[in-house]
Amino acid sequence: MNASETLPQVLQRLLAAQRYAVLATESGGQPYTSLMAFAVTDDLKGLILLTERATHKYANLMANRRVAVFIDNRENVGSDTDAAVAITALGEADEVAGEECVCLRDAYLARHPYLDQFATSPSCAILRIRVRSYLVVRHFQDVAEWRVED
């Protein structure tokens, strides 16, 4: 990581490099996490996730659209304590439809072409996380927040 990078530059770099994230939802006060393939919009305002409608995560999202999405670059080595960067995106999830659905699915498949059959299934929901803010942790305890502008 370059010390002169701005938070948006750190976000762009890490989100471009990582392909998987942990989605956190909740139901009845119980947290629920899911490992998810994701894509990000160019303006960093949205994360794109896909899921089958017949899942716990989908039911949780329909009941409570507030989510956290965790993405990091750790390598499971001792130097991660100082070198790893972790991002938590906070926002709301919406299922998209129509033309927007096609555009977001295309962006997702550009990043994950091996998921084509899954992404085009009629039972698959295209979700957009409207990110309100990103919490960025660097150097173990250096925490900064970047708020997404509307």
C-alpha positions in Angstrom: 0.0 0.0 0.0 1.3 3.4 -0.9 1.2 5.9 2.0 0.1 8.7 -0.3 -3.0 6.9 -1.5 -6.3 8.5 -0.8 -9.1 6.4 0.7 -11.0 6.2 -2.6 -7.7 5.0 -4.3 -7.3 2.4 -1.5 -10.9 1.3 -2.0 -10.6 1.1 -5.9 -7.4 -0.9 -5.7 -8.6 -3.4 -3.1 -12.1 -3.8 -4.6 -10.6 -4.4 -8.0 -8.2 -7.0 -6.6 -10.5 -9.1 -4.5 -13.3 -11.2 -5.9 -15.1 -12.4 -2.8 -16.6 -10.8 0.2 -18.5 -11.7 3.4 -22.1 -10.5 3.4 -23.6 -9.9 6.9 -27.4 -9.9 7.3 -29.6 -10.4 10.3 -32.8 -12.1 11.3 -34.5 -11.8 14.6 -31.4 -10.3 16.2 -29.2 -13.2 15.0 -26.3 -12.2 12.6 -25.8 -14.4 9.5 -22.8 -14.3 7.2 -22.3 -15.6 3.6 -19.3 -15.8 1.4 -20.2 -14.1 -1.9 -18.7 -13.3 -5.2 -19.1 -9.6 -5.9 -18.6 -6.8 -8.3 -18.4 -3.0 -7.6 -19.7 -0.1 -9.6 -17.1 2.3 -11.1 -18.2 5.1 -8.7 -17.9 2.9 -5.6 -21.5 3.6 -4.7 -22.7 0.1 -5.3 -21.7 -3.5 -4.8 -23.4 -6.2 -6.9 -24.2 -9.5 -5.4 -26.3 -12.5 -6.7 -28.2 -15.1 -4.7 -30.9 -17.6 -5.2 -34.2 -16.4 -3.8 -34.7 -19.6 -1.8 -31.9 -18.8 0.6 -31.6 -17.6 4.2 -29.7 -14.5 3.1 -32.4 -13.5 0.6 -35.1 -13.9 3.2 -33.0 -11.9 5.7 -32.5 -9.1 3.1 -36.2 -8.9 2.3 -36.9 -8.5 6.0 -34.1 -6.1 6.8 -32.2 -4.4 3.9 -29.4 -3.1 6.1 -26.2 -5.0 5.5 -22.4 -5.0 6.1 -20.0 -6.4 3.5 -16.5 -7.3 4.5 -13.6 -7.4 2.0 -9.9 -7.8 2.9 -6.6 -8.8 1.4 -5.1 -10.9 4.1 -2.8 -13.8 3.3 -2.9 -15.6 6.6 0.7 -14.7 7.5 2.2 -12.8 10.4 2.8 -9.7 8.4 -1.0 -9.3 7.9 -1.1 -7.5 11.2 0.5 -4.5 9.7 0.1 -5.0 5.9 -3.5 -6.2 5.5 -6.3 -3.8 4.6 -9.8 -4.6 5.6 -12.9 -2.8 4.3 -16.4 -2.9 5.7 -19.1 -1.4 3.4 -22.3 -0.4 5.1 -25.5 0.1 3.2 -28.8 -1.1 2.0 -29.6 -4.0 -0.4 -32.2 -3.9 -3.1 -33.2 -6.4 -5.7 -33.0 -4.8 -9.1 -35.2 -5.5 -12.2 -35.5 -4.5 -15.8 -32.8 -2.7 -17.7 -30.8 -2.1 -14.5 -30.8 -5.8 -13.8 -29.3 -6.5 -17.2 -26.6 -3.9 -16.7 -25.6 -5.0 -13.2 -25.7 -8.7 -14.2 -23.4 -7.9 -17.2 -21.0 -6.1 -14.9 -21.0 -9.0 -12.5 -20.4 -11.5 -15.3 -17.5 -9.5 -16.7 -15.8 -10.2 -13.3 -17.2 -13.7 -12.8 -17.9 -15.3 -16.2 -17.7 -18.8 -14.7 -21.0 -18.0 -12.9 -23.0 -17.4 -16.1 -25.4 -20.3 -15.6 -26.1 -19.3 -12.0 -26.5 -15.6 -12.9 -29.0 -16.2 -15.7 -31.2 -18.6 -13.8 -34.8 -17.3 -13.3 -34.5 -18.1 -9.6 -31.4 -15.9 -9.2 -31.8 -12.4 -7.7 -29.5 -9.5 -8.7 -28.9 -7.4 -5.6 -27.4 -3.9 -5.5 -25.9 -2.7 -2.2 -26.2 1.1 -2.0 -23.1 1.8 0.0 -23.4 4.7 2.5 -19.9 4.4 3.8 -16.7 2.4 3.8 -14.7 1.7 7.0 -11.1 1.1 6.1 -8.7 -0.5 8.5 -5.0 -0.4 7.8 -1.9 -1.1 9.9 -3.9 -3.1 12.4 -5.6 -0.1 14.2 -5.7 2.8 11.7 -9.4 3.2 11.0 -10.8 5.7 8.6 -14.3 6.2 7.1 -15.1 7.3 3.6 -18.7 8.4 3.1 -20.2 7.9 -0.3 -21.8 11.1 -1.7 -25.2 10.9 -3.2 
